[in-house]
Amino acid sequence: MDALHGKRLVILGMARQGTALARFAVGAGAFVTLSDLRPAEKLADTLDALDDLPADRLRFVLGEHPLTLLDDCDALAISGGVATDAPIVVEARQRGIPLTNDSLEFARRAPAPIVGITGSAGKTTTTSLVGQIGHYSGRKTWVGGNIGQPLITHLGEMSPDDLIVKELSSFQLEIWEDISPALAAILNITPNHLDRHKTMARYAEAKGNILRFQRPGDVALLSADDPGALAMRELVRGRLRLFSLRGPVEDGAYVHDGHLWLSGPEGSRALCPTSAIRLRGAHNVLNVLAAAALAESAGLPDRAIIEGIRTFSGVPHRLELVRELDGVQYVDDSIATAPERALAALAAFDEPIILLAGGRDKDMVWDEWARTVARRAKHVVLFGELAGALSARLGNSIPKTYAETLAEAVYVAQAEAKAGDVVLLSPGGTSFDAYNDFAERGEHFRLLVGDLE
């Protein structure tokens, strides 16, 4: 009998994570209340999709999260968009009601070891590559978590011989307790989501939960090149592996003499030349190193790792070349929702750059971004809520143009660009001033560039 059987579960948020957990919990015999701040008319499609579930097991409270939801509640599940300082979450903790989410409930039931991946940048690329390597190995591989469909949807289809690869965000990990993935990676920890976590200490603490509950036989992979990630080594309870661009590591993955190497108790071996990597930028070499070390830790053969690396062309909206027109490359890096990600994008090019920057701030520090942009870009087109603040940061160090919208920014960039230039959408800010998410912003950029003549 499932641990949720007969329990009263309240779920806040009716996006994909909340609805997937609701469907699973009802099937497990729980009594579920789904609550969302949006009114019913904004949720028509979601309500229709859940219409097949029994009404005596699933009820809805819409338009608000009243504290009365906690009066008949054994556990409170919060979706990623619900902050832990929301009044109802604070009240739940004061009452001693345990918090959960779909990723934690999945981890408690997963029939096979989980490869869990977190970090401030590179999570999706690394997760996707490990998944591709898994497919090449012939092992049945499941990829999800913070990307794709919530894996709890497919729990009943999984077996102990499968490979499970999960991208985990700080929003998911911050309430994890009692379990961590058997193979866990922290790629990097740099300032991000400080509008949500308030301090770097709280942000890092959330990330640390991916290691905090591991067991002695588990594996932790950390970047030797990132101080924030390396500081997490004090949480490691099992085998510690490292990955590095700067030189050999005793146990993990590194670059040496133009090749990717794997190392461990049995010694070191060259895996493949770095030229096999199809992704642009040093940050992506780090992602590939992490994926290779994780894949090896999961027991995947070298031939699958090499084939996965050789054929992996990346993930949309991450330094994605969307068009070349009149000798100008138009590159979509809409995933850059923090200044550090934009810095990585700038470092990936030798060509002159016309940078499209802006969006909404997350209480980030922009000093290094401003210095690097002044040195690396030939022109900056500023758009969105951040435009004024970024202009002030840049001062007179670089030619810049204001644009009211992304559409206007693209037209300005085309007018400024010459053959050999790169027009780079790497905003540094979130998309929420004008779009639902970074993917929608990236797709709009793709359409705008496609219409250029």
C-alpha positions as CSV (number, residue, x, y, z in Angstrom):
1,M,0.0,0.0,0.0
2,D,1.4,3.4,-0.9
3,A,2.3,5.8,1.8
4,L,-0.2,8.3,0.4
5,H,-3.1,5.9,0.7
6,G,-5.9,7.5,2.8
7,K,-3.9,10.7,3.4
8,R,-5.3,14.2,2.8
9,L,-2.9,15.9,0.4
10,V,-3.2,19.6,-0.5
11,I,-1.4,20.6,-3.7
12,L,-0.7,24.3,-4.4
13,G,-0.4,25.1,-8.1
14,M,-2.0,23.5,-11.1
15,A,0.8,23.6,-13.6
16,R,2.4,20.3,-14.9
17,Q,4.1,19.4,-11.6
18,G,1.0,19.9,-9.5
19,T,-1.4,18.1,-11.8
20,A,0.9,15.2,-12.3
21,L,1.2,14.7,-8.5
22,A,-2.6,15.0,-8.2
23,R,-3.2,12.3,-10.7
24,F,-0.6,10.0,-9.0
25,A,-1.9,10.7,-5.5
26,V,-5.5,10.0,-6.4
27,G,-4.4,6.7,-8.0
28,A,-2.5,5.9,-4.8
29,G,-5.7,6.3,-2.8
30,A,-5.2,9.8,-1.4
31,F,-7.8,12.5,-0.9
32,V,-6.5,15.4,-2.9
33,T,-7.3,19.1,-2.9
34,L,-5.8,21.1,-5.8
35,S,-5.6,24.8,-5.2
36,D,-4.5,27.6,-7.6
37,L,-4.5,31.3,-7.5
38,R,-6.0,31.5,-10.9
39,P,-9.8,31.4,-11.3
40,A,-11.6,28.5,-13.0
41,E,-12.0,30.3,-16.3
42,K,-8.2,30.5,-16.6
43,L,-7.8,26.8,-15.9
44,A,-10.5,25.3,-18.3
45,D,-8.1,23.1,-20.2
46,T,-6.4,21.8,-17.0
47,L,-9.8,21.1,-15.3
48,D,-10.9,19.2,-18.4
49,A,-7.8,17.1,-18.4
50,L,-8.5,16.0,-14.8
51,D,-12.2,15.4,-15.4
52,D,-11.7,11.6,-15.4
53,L,-10.6,11.5,-11.8
54,P,-13.2,10.6,-9.2
55,A,-14.9,13.6,-7.6
56,D,-14.8,12.0,-4.1
57,R,-11.0,11.9,-4.3
58,L,-10.3,15.2,-5.9
59,R,-11.6,18.7,-5.2
60,F,-10.6,22.2,-6.3
61,V,-10.1,25.5,-4.5
62,L,-9.5,28.2,-7.1
63,G,-8.7,31.9,-7.0
64,E,-7.0,31.8,-3.6
65,H,-4.9,29.7,-1.2
66,P,-7.0,30.1,2.0
67,L,-5.4,29.0,5.3
68,T,-8.5,26.8,5.9
69,L,-7.0,24.3,3.4
70,L,-4.7,23.3,6.2
71,D,-7.5,22.3,8.5
72,D,-7.9,18.9,6.8
73,C,-4.3,18.3,5.6
74,D,-1.8,15.6,6.2
75,A,0.8,17.0,3.8
76,L,1.2,20.1,1.7
77,A,2.7,19.8,-1.8
78,I,4.0,23.0,-3.3
79,S,4.7,23.5,-7.0
80,G,7.9,25.2,-8.1
81,G,6.2,28.6,-8.5
82,V,5.0,28.6,-4.9
83,A,7.5,30.3,-2.6
84,T,8.2,28.8,0.8
85,D,7.6,32.2,2.4
86,A,4.0,32.3,1.1
87,P,1.6,32.7,4.1
88,I,0.0,29.3,3.7
89,V,3.4,27.5,3.6
90,V,4.6,29.4,6.6
91,E,1.5,28.5,8.5
92,A,1.8,24.8,7.4
93,R,5.3,24.7,8.9
94,Q,4.1,26.3,12.1
95,R,1.4,23.6,12.4
96,G,4.0,20.8,11.7
97,I,2.4,19.8,8.4
98,P,5.1,18.2,6.2
99,L,6.0,19.8,2.9
100,T,6.5,17.8,-0.3
101,N,6.5,18.1,-4.1
102,D,6.2,15.8,-7.1
103,S,10.0,15.3,-7.4
104,L,10.4,14.3,-3.8
105,E,7.5,11.9,-3.9
106,F,9.0,10.4,-7.0
107,A,12.4,10.0,-5.5
108,R,10.9,8.2,-2.5
109,R,9.4,5.6,-4.8
110,A,11.9,5.3,-7.8
111,P,12.7,1.7,-8.5
112,A,16.1,2.4,-9.9
113,P,19.0,4.7,-8.8
114,I,18.5,8.3,-9.8
115,V,21.2,10.5,-11.4
116,G,20.3,13.9,-10.1
117,I,21.8,17.1,-11.6
118,T,21.6,20.7,-10.2
119,G,23.5,23.9,-10.6
120,S,23.0,27.5,-11.5
121,A,23.7,26.9,-15.2
122,G,24.1,23.9,-17.4
123,K,21.6,21.6,-15.8
124,T,19.4,21.0,-18.8
125,T,22.3,20.5,-21.2
126,T,24.0,18.0,-18.9
127,T,20.8,16.2,-18.0
128,S,19.9,15.8,-21.7
129,L,23.4,14.6,-22.6
130,V,23.4,11.9,-19.9
131,G,20.0,10.9,-21.2
132,Q,21.3,10.6,-24.7
133,I,24.2,8.5,-23.6
134,G,21.8,6.3,-21.7
135,H,19.8,5.7,-24.9
136,Y,23.0,4.9,-26.8
137,S,23.9,2.3,-24.2
138,G,20.7,0.4,-24.9
139,R,19.5,0.9,-21.3
140,K,15.9,2.1,-20.9
141,T,16.4,5.7,-19.9
142,W,14.0,8.2,-18.3
143,V,14.8,11.9,-18.4
144,G,12.8,14.6,-16.6
145,G,12.4,16.5,-13.4
146,N,12.6,20.2,-14.0
147,I,12.5,19.5,-17.7
148,G,9.9,17.6,-19.7
149,Q,7.1,15.7,-18.2
150,P,7.2,15.0,-14.4
151,L,8.6,11.5,-14.0
152,I,6.1,10.6,-11.4
153,T,3.7,10.2,-14.4
154,H,5.7,7.2,-15.6
155,L,6.6,5.6,-12.2
156,G,4.5,2.5,-12.9
157,E,6.4,1.8,-16.1
158,M,9.9,1.8,-14.6
159,S,12.0,-1.1,-13.5
160,P,15.1,-1.6,-11.4
161,D,17.3,-2.0,-14.5
162,D,16.4,1.4,-15.9
163,L,18.4,4.6,-15.8
164,I,16.6,7.7,-14.3
165,V,18.1,11.1,-15.0
166,K,16.6,14.1,-13.2
167,E,17.3,17.8,-13.5
168,L,16.6,19.4,-10.1
169,S,16.1,23.1,-9.4
170,S,16.6,24.9,-6.2
171,F,12.9,25.5,-6.0
172,Q,12.4,21.7,-6.0
173,L,15.3,20.8,-3.7
174,E,14.7,23.4,-1.0
175,I,12.1,21.2,0.7
176,W,13.7,17.8,0.1
177,E,14.4,15.8,3.2
178,D,15.3,12.2,4.0
179,I,16.5,11.3,0.5
180,S,19.0,12.4,-2.1
181,P,19.8,10.9,-5.5
182,A,22.3,8.0,-5.5
183,L,24.4,9.8,-8.1
184,A,24.2,13.6,-7.6
185,A,26.0,16.4,-9.4
186,I,26.4,20.1,-8.5
187,L,27.7,21.8,-11.7
188,N,28.2,25.3,-10.2
189,I,26.7,27.7,-7.7
190,T,26.6,31.3,-8.7
191,P,24.1,34.1,-7.8
192,N,20.6,33.2,-9.1
193,H,17.0,33.4,-8.0
194,L,17.9,35.8,-5.2
195,D,14.5,37.3,-5.6
196,R,13.1,34.0,-4.3
197,H,15.8,32.8,-1.9
198,K,16.9,36.3,-0.7
199,T,20.5,35.3,0.2
200,M,23.2,33.2,-1.4
201,A,23.4,31.2,1.8
202,R,19.8,30.1,1.5
203,Y,20.2,29.4,-2.2
204,A,23.3,27.3,-1.7
205,E,21.5,25.4,1.2
206,A,18.7,24.5,-1.1
207,K,21.1,23.2,-3.7
208,G,23.0,21.2,-1.0
209,N,20.0,19.0,-0.4
210,I,20.9,17.1,-3.5
211,L,23.9,15.7,-1.4
212,R,22.7,16.2,2.2
213,F,20.8,12.9,2.5
214,Q,23.1,10.6,0.4
215,R,24.4,7.3,1.8
216,P,28.0,6.1,2.1
217,G,27.7,4.0,-1.1
218,D,26.5,7.0,-3.2
219,V,28.4,9.2,-5.6
220,A,28.8,13.0,-5.6
221,L,30.2,14.9,-8.6
222,L,31.4,18.5,-8.1
223,S,33.1,21.0,-10.3
224,A,36.7,21.5,-9.2
225,D,36.7,24.8,-11.1
226,D,33.7,26.4,-9.3
227,P,34.2,27.6,-5.7
228,G,30.5,27.4,-4.9
229,A,30.2,23.8,-6.0
230,L,33.5,22.7,-4.5
231,A,32.4,24.1,-1.1
232,M,29.7,21.5,-1.0
233,R,32.3,18.7,-0.6
234,E,31.7,18.9,3.2
235,L,28.3,17.4,2.5
236,V,29.6,14.4,0.6
237,R,29.0,11.1,2.4
238,G,30.2,8.6,-0.2
239,R,32.5,8.7,-3.2
240,L,33.6,12.2,-4.3
241,R,34.3,12.7,-8.0
242,L,35.4,16.0,-9.6
243,F,35.4,17.5,-13.1
244,S,37.8,20.2,-14.4
245,L,39.0,22.1,-17.4
246,R,42.1,23.2,-15.6
247,G,44.0,19.9,-15.3
248,P,43.9,16.3,-14.1
249,V,41.7,15.1,-11.2
250,E,42.3,11.8,-9.4
251,D,38.7,10.6,-9.7
252,G,36.4,12.1,-12.3
253,A,36.7,13.8,-15.7
254,Y,39.1,16.4,-17.1
255,V,40.7,17.9,-20.2
256,H,44.3,17.3,-21.0
257,D,46.3,17.5,-24.2
258,G,43.2,18.2,-26.3
259,H,41.2,15.2,-25.0
260,L,38.6,14.4,-22.5
261,W,39.9,12.0,-19.8
262,L,38.2,9.8,-17.2
263,S,40.0,8.9,-14.0
264,G,39.4,6.7,-11.0
265,P,40.9,4.0,-8.8
266,E,42.0,2.0,-11.9
267,G,43.8,4.9,-13.4
268,S,43.2,7.4,-16.2
269,R,42.2,7.0,-19.8
270,A,41.6,9.3,-22.8
271,L,38.0,9.2,-23.9
272,C,37.8,11.3,-27.0
273,P,39.2,14.5,-28.5
274,T,37.6,17.8,-27.4
275,S,37.0,18.4,-31.1
276,A,34.2,15.7,-30.9
277,I,32.1,18.2,-28.9
278,R,29.6,20.0,-31.1
279,L,28.7,22.6,-28.5
280,R,30.2,26.1,-28.4
281,G,31.9,27.5,-25.4
282,A,34.1,26.4,-22.5
283,H,31.1,26.2,-20.2
284,N,29.7,23.5,-22.5
285,V,33.0,21.5,-22.3
286,L,32.4,21.5,-18.5
287,N,28.9,20.2,-19.1
288,V,30.2,17.4,-21.3
289,L,32.8,16.5,-18.7
290,A,30.1,16.3,-16.0
291,A,27.9,14.2,-18.2
292,A,30.7,11.8,-19.0
293,A,31.6,11.3,-15.3
294,L,28.0,10.8,-14.4
295,A,27.4,8.3,-17.2
296,E,30.5,6.3,-16.2
297,S,29.4,6.4,-12.5
298,A,26.0,4.9,-13.7
299,G,27.8,2.0,-15.4
300,L,27.4,3.2,-19.0
301,P,30.1,2.0,-21.4
302,D,32.7,4.3,-23.0
303,R,31.4,3.6,-26.5
304,A,28.0,5.0,-25.5
305,I,29.6,8.0,-23.8
306,I,31.7,8.8,-26.9
307,E,28.7,8.4,-29.3
308,G,26.5,10.5,-27.1
309,I,29.1,13.3,-27.0
310,R,29.8,13.1,-30.7
311,T,26.1,13.3,-31.8
312,F,24.8,15.8,-29.2
313,S,23.9,19.1,-30.8
314,G,22.5,20.8,-27.7
315,V,19.2,22.0,-26.4
316,P,17.0,24.8,-27.8
317,H,17.6,28.4,-26.6
318,R,21.1,27.7,-25.4
319,L,23.6,29.3,-27.8
320,E,21.4,28.0,-30.6
321,L,22.2,29.3,-34.1
322,V,18.8,30.1,-35.5
323,R,19.8,31.8,-38.8
324,E,22.6,33.2,-40.8
325,L,21.6,36.2,-43.0
326,D,23.9,38.4,-45.0
327,G,26.9,37.0,-43.2
328,V,25.5,37.7,-39.7
329,Q,24.8,34.9,-37.3
330,Y,21.7,35.2,-35.1
331,V,22.1,33.2,-31.9
332,D,19.3,32.4,-29.3
333,D,20.6,32.2,-25.8
334,S,17.3,33.1,-24.1
335,I,18.1,30.7,-21.3
336,A,20.5,33.3,-20.0
337,T,18.3,34.6,-17.2
338,A,21.3,35.7,-15.0
339,P,24.3,37.8,-15.7
340,E,26.7,34.8,-15.2
341,R,25.0,32.9,-18.0
342,A,25.3,35.9,-20.3
343,L,29.0,36.1,-19.5
344,A,29.5,32.4,-20.5
345,A,27.7,33.2,-23.8
346,L,30.0,36.2,-24.5
347,A,33.1,34.0,-23.8
348,A,31.9,31.5,-26.4
349,F,32.5,33.8,-29.4
350,D,35.5,35.4,-31.0
351,E,33.4,37.3,-33.5
352,P,32.2,40.9,-32.9
353,I,28.9,40.8,-30.9
354,I,25.8,42.8,-31.0
355,L,24.2,41.9,-27.7
356,L,20.5,41.9,-26.9
357,A,20.2,42.4,-23.1
358,G,17.4,43.0,-20.7
359,G,14.2,41.4,-19.3
360,R,13.4,41.4,-15.6
361,D,16.0,41.4,-12.7
362,K,16.3,38.8,-10.0
363,D,18.2,41.1,-7.5
364,M,21.4,40.2,-9.3
365,V,24.9,41.9,-9.3
366,W,25.8,43.3,-12.7
367,D,29.2,44.8,-12.2
368,E,31.3,42.0,-13.9
369,W,28.7,41.8,-16.7
370,A,29.0,45.5,-17.4
371,R,32.8,45.3,-17.6
372,T,32.8,42.3,-19.8
373,V,30.1,43.7,-22.2
374,A,32.1,46.9,-22.6
375,R,35.1,44.8,-23.6
376,R,33.5,42.1,-25.7
377,A,30.5,43.6,-27.5
378,K,30.5,46.2,-30.2
379,H,26.9,47.4,-29.5
380,V,24.3,46.6,-26.9
381,V,20.5,46.8,-27.6
382,L,18.7,47.1,-24.3
383,F,15.0,46.1,-23.8
384,G,12.6,45.2,-21.1
385,E,12.3,46.4,-17.5
386,L,16.1,46.1,-17.0
387,A,17.0,48.5,-19.8
388,G,17.4,51.6,-17.7
389,A,19.4,49.9,-14.9
390,L,21.7,48.2,-17.4
391,S,22.2,51.4,-19.3
392,A,23.3,53.1,-16.1
393,R,25.7,50.2,-15.4
394,L,27.3,50.5,-18.8
395,G,27.5,54.3,-18.8
396,N,29.4,55.6,-21.9
397,S,31.6,52.5,-22.2
398,I,29.9,51.1,-25.2
399,P,27.5,52.2,-28.0
400,K,23.9,51.3,-26.9
401,T,20.4,51.6,-28.1
402,Y,17.1,51.4,-26.2
403,A,14.2,49.2,-27.6
404,E,10.7,49.1,-26.3
405,T,10.3,45.4,-27.2
406,L,12.3,42.4,-28.3
407,A,10.9,42.9,-31.8
408,E,12.3,46.4,-32.0
409,A,15.6,45.1,-30.5
410,V,16.0,42.6,-33.4
411,Y,15.4,45.2,-36.0
412,V,17.9,47.6,-34.4
413,A,20.5,44.8,-34.2
414,Q,20.0,43.9,-37.9
415,A,20.6,47.5,-38.8
416,E,23.8,47.7,-36.8
417,A,25.2,44.3,-37.8
418,K,27.8,43.7,-40.6
419,A,29.0,40.5,-42.2
420,G,31.0,38.5,-39.7
421,D,29.1,39.8,-36.7
422,V,27.0,37.8,-34.2
423,V,23.6,39.1,-33.0
424,L,23.3,37.4,-29.6
425,L,20.1,37.2,-27.6
426,S,21.6,36.5,-24.1
427,P,19.4,38.8,-22.0
428,G,20.8,38.3,-18.5
429,G,17.3,38.9,-17.1
430,T,14.3,36.7,-16.8
431,S,11.5,36.8,-19.4
432,F,8.6,37.5,-17.0
433,D,8.3,41.2,-18.0
434,A,6.9,40.2,-21.3
435,Y,6.7,36.3,-21.7
436,N,5.6,33.3,-19.8
437,D,9.2,31.8,-19.8
438,F,12.5,31.9,-21.5
439,A,11.4,29.4,-24.1
440,E,8.6,31.6,-25.2
441,R,11.0,34.5,-25.5
442,G,13.4,32.4,-27.5
443,E,10.7,31.2,-29.9
444,H,9.6,34.8,-30.5
445,F,13.2,35.7,-31.3
446,R,13.4,32.8,-33.7
447,L,10.2,34.0,-35.5
448,L,11.4,37.6,-35.6
449,V,14.8,36.6,-37.1
450,G,13.0,34.3,-39.5
451,D,11.0,37.2,-40.9
452,L,14.1,39.4,-41.5
453,E,14.8,40.3,-45.1
